[in-house]
Amino acid sequence: MSQISNNPYDIYLTSGQNTEKKHKIHRAEVTEPYKTIGSYQTPTGCMEKEIQIKNETIEKWGLPLQTSTVYPNLTYKAYETILIP
């Protein structure tokens, strides 16, 4: 893996039988986090963005769930269906 500045080339793909029209592929820096299957990470394995997102989610939902006045089973359902995913 190298930074774009070290390899400043563009990557293009064609679509189906039409080889005349080319589509430029977006290149991401190796330090730029992106969301894959449920988590943010960089190609280098850095998880800083994922940790930031998780902390924001916990701050947003954690205390309201702990101090909720609804039935405990509904609080647990909210925890399972909103916070965990």
Secondary structure, DSSP 4 states (H G I P E B T S, - for coil): ---TTTS---EEEEETTEEEEEEEEPP--TT--EE-SSSEE-TT---HHHHHHHHHHHHHHHHHHHT--S-HHHHHHHIIIII--
